[in-house]
């Protein structure tokens, strides 16, 4: 990696940490025209409903936020910059919920969060969504469910330092990466990115691997 790219990535990471920690910009603050457009578009609602019908426990859900921080975080992906946030799906009493690590004004206590799939997929704050499924057997899926619930019981805070070495605070893709590798008992089920002298997990690391396949990819209108 050349020096220019290194400096660019460092600037992205540093800027994201500053703006999230300062509470200056919500990770999901929409642009006004996008907000009004997305709320009245019936196609978007149908798309969300259809995506929700596909969900099953163990799936990973992705979204591309239309806020400034989301767009900045997407640039950390080294291979595919389509998505800026992710979470793990668990079906509870017949309905899918998404567990995800998020900071910013949208989540003031910065603790690991549990949202309905409908809220996570809302076109209000997003330009697009996707569902990723893995080649896990039933035992691994059950182990993932237990692992996710253990993390949620501990309620770790959002990792403002984006430090993969620590477990007391987690950023979104770090949470998914660690939960999957632990549940599958495979330290290389998902492999991180090594760049600019750091090791981190990009959103694209979660789906650009031999275990993942896209169930759907949706761009809101």
N, C-alpha and C positions, 0 to 999 in steps of 0.2 A: 504494500500500500504506500502511495507516495505521500510526501509531506503535506501537500495541499488537502488531500482527502482526510488525513489525520486531523489537521487543524479544523476542517469543516465539521467532522464528527464530534470533536471535543467541544466546539462551539454549540452544537445542537444539544448535547448532553448537559452542558453547563447552563445554557439558557433555559432548558426545560426544568432543571432542578431549581433554579432561581425563581422562575415564574410560578411554579407549583407551590414551593415552600412559602413564597411571599403572598400567595393567595391572590395574585394580580389577575390571573386568567383562569377560568374554569376549564377543565379538560374537555368539556362538552358544550361550551357556549356557542350557539348557532349564529349564523349571519341572519339578519332580519328577513331578507327575501327568501332565503332557504327555509326559514321557520314557517312563514306563512304558506309557502308553496307546498311544503311537505304535509302540513296539517290538513289541507283541503283536498289533497290528491287521493282519490279512492283507490287508485292502483297501488299506492304505497301500503295502504291498510291491508289490501288483499295479499300483497307480497309478504307482509309480516305474518299474517294469519297462516299463509301457506307454509312459510318457513317454520313456524312454531309446530305445525302438524308433523314435521319431519323429525323433530328432536327426540333424542333418547339419551338415557344416562350414559355419561362418559364422553359425549360429544364435546367438542370445543367450538365456541361461538366467537366470531370476529366482527368488528365493526370499524368503519372509517369515520371518525368524528369530524365535524365541520368547524371546530374551534381551532384557534391558532396553536394551542399546545398540542392538540391531537395531530395536526399537520406536521408539527415539529418532531414529535415522537416517531411518526411514520418514517421520517428520514433516517432514523437509526437502523432500519432494516437494510441489510446489505444486498439482498437479492430481489425482493418484491416489496414495494413500498405502498401496497394497496390498503393496509390496515394499521390502525393505531391502538387498538385495545382488544382484549380477549378475556374469556371466562370459561368455566367448566359447568356443564349442564348436569343437574341431578333431577330426576323425576320424583316428585313427592306428592302422594295422594292423587296421582293421575295428571299432575301439571308440572311442566318444566320450570325449574328455577336456575338462575345463573349465579355462581359464586365467582367473585372477581375482586382483585385488589385495585383500588383507585384512590387518587388524591384529589386535591383541588376543592373548590367551593361546592361542588356537587356532592361531596362526601366529607363534611366538616371534621368528623372525628378520625378520618383517615384509616379506619379499621376495615379489615376484610369484609366484603359486603355480599349480601344475598338479595337479589332482585328477581322479580318475575321476568320471564322471557319477553313478555310484551314490553316491559319497561326497558329492558336492555336493548331490544331491537328498534325502539321508537325512532321513526324518521325525523322527529323533532330536532334531534341533535346529531344526526348521522347522515352521511351521503350514501352509505352502502353497508351491507351485512353479509355474512357467510357462515356456513356450518361445515365443520371438519369432523370426519369420523376416523377412528383408528382401528387397526387390525388386532384388537384385544379380545381375548376370550371372556367368558362370563366371570371367571374367577378374578381376572384382572380388573374388570369393570366394577365388581363388588369391592375389590380392594381400593379402587380409586374413590368410590363413594365414601368409604370409611375414612380414607386419607383426607378427603375434602372436608368432611364433617369434623375431623380432628383439628384441622387448620382453623375452621370457623369457630370452634369452641375456644381456641387460643386467641382468636381475633388479632392477628398481627397487624401492625400499622403499615401504611404505604411506605415503601423504601425510597426516601428522598435522595439517597446517595447512589441508587442503582447499583448496589453492592451485592454481587452474586455469592460472595463468601459467607454472608450472614443469613440466619434464618429468623431472627427476631423481627425483621421488617422485610416485606416482599413487594416488588413491583409486579405488574400484571402478568407478563410473560414468565417471570421468574416463578411465580406461584404455580402456573400451569406446568411448567417444565419440571419443577421439583415434585409436584403431586404425581405426574405421570411416571417419572422415573422411579419414584418410591413404590407406586402401586404395581408397576410391572416388574419390580426388582431387577431393573436393567438400567445401569448408569449411563448407557448410551442410547436409550430408546429415543430421547431427544438430545441432540448435541448443541452446545452453545456456539456462539460466534467469537472468534478471536480477532480483534482489530484494535488499532491505535494503542497497543500495549495493554489492552484490557480484555477481559472475558465477560460477555454479557449474552442474554438471550433476547434475540429479536422476535417480533411477532412472526416473521416469515420462517424462523427456525421451527416453529410449531407445525407448519404445514408443508414445508419444502423438505420432506424426508420420505423414506421408503415405507413408513408405517401409516401415513396419512392419505386421505382422499377427500375431495370436496363433495359434499352432499348437494350444496347449492351455493351460488354466488349471486347476490342481488344488488343492483345499482338503483337507488331511489330516483324518482322523476321529480 
